[in-house]
Amino acid sequence: MVVQVVVARTGRHLQRYNKGRRQVVGGLLKTASLLHLRLRCIPYRYKDNIDLSMGDEDAFEVLLISPQRKGKGLLFPKGGWEKDETIEVAARRETIEEAGVCGDIEGKLGTWYFENKSGDTAYEGHMFPLFVREELNLWPEKDIRERSWMSVREARKLCQQGWMKEALELLVSRLTSQCRRTKMDLFSRINRSSVGHGTILRLGCRAQVLAPPPPPTPAEEA
């Protein structure tokens, strides 16, 4: 058995700044009246057993994590962007460190600008989807955070910040659009099948229709 060991980066000597403002990926960082640029990921996965009659957003789940400080609600993984990384590498690294999941970074959902409650710190947040391919049993922040898979409906209720809800809705819109196109393709391919019925495997943009097996030959029947 191979054990993957991940070590969290520490310190700020490699942190990116934009005109004196620290660039961050996936979240917010409160530091002395600077505009912080952060990357935050929305990890998601498709459910194993999907019925074509299900609502499109019921086909997948998203992952939220607990904050280090209590009372802030659940969050999507976030982190800083360092000088020796691309923005995608930084987003993937921070998601591994905070949530212990690995996967594919997909096209950016958008950029959000906002301030803290006191109005003395501004933030710039970059949001990415991450399609989860692996969950780690051990990760750098395992002892200080909990991670929870949940439906989109549950995530809407638990996300306390408006910009996170907006990013979630953009992800839902993107994935449900993919699901609808996949369903149309699935049905059209099944209807075009001339022999028997197709077999539908895992739904989502990664869904697949397998052709029915060929009829047995006379030799096999004998």
KAQUI-V415242 format. One record per backbone hydrogen bond with DSSP energy under -1.0 kcal/mol. NH is the residue of the N-H (numbers start at 1). CO is the residue of the C=O. Records with the same first field share a line. If there is no record, write none. Layout:
# KAQUI-V415242
NH=CO  CO
This chain:
# KAQUI-V415242
15=12
16=81
18=21
23=16
24=37
25=38  79
26=38  39
34=31
36=122
37=22
38=124
39=79
40=126
41=77
42=128
44=130
45=61
47=59
54=51
58=55
59=56
61=45
62=150
63=43
64=148
65=75
66=146
75=65
79=25  39
81=23
83=14
85=82
90=86
91=87
92=88
93=89
94=90
95=91
96=92
97=93
98=94
99=95
100=96
102=134
104=131
106=129
109=127
112=125
114=123
116=121
119=116
123=114
124=36
125=112
126=38
127=110
128=40
130=42
131=104
132=44
133=102
134=102
136=100
141=97
142=139
144=141
145=141
148=64
150=62
155=151
156=152
157=153
158=154
159=155
165=161
166=162
167=163
168=164
169=165
170=166
171=167
172=168
173=169
174=170
175=171
176=172
177=173
178=174
179=175
180=176
181=177
182=178
183=179
184=180
185=181
186=182
187=183
188=184
189=185
190=186
191=187
192=188
193=190
199=210
201=208
207=204
210=199
221=217
222=218
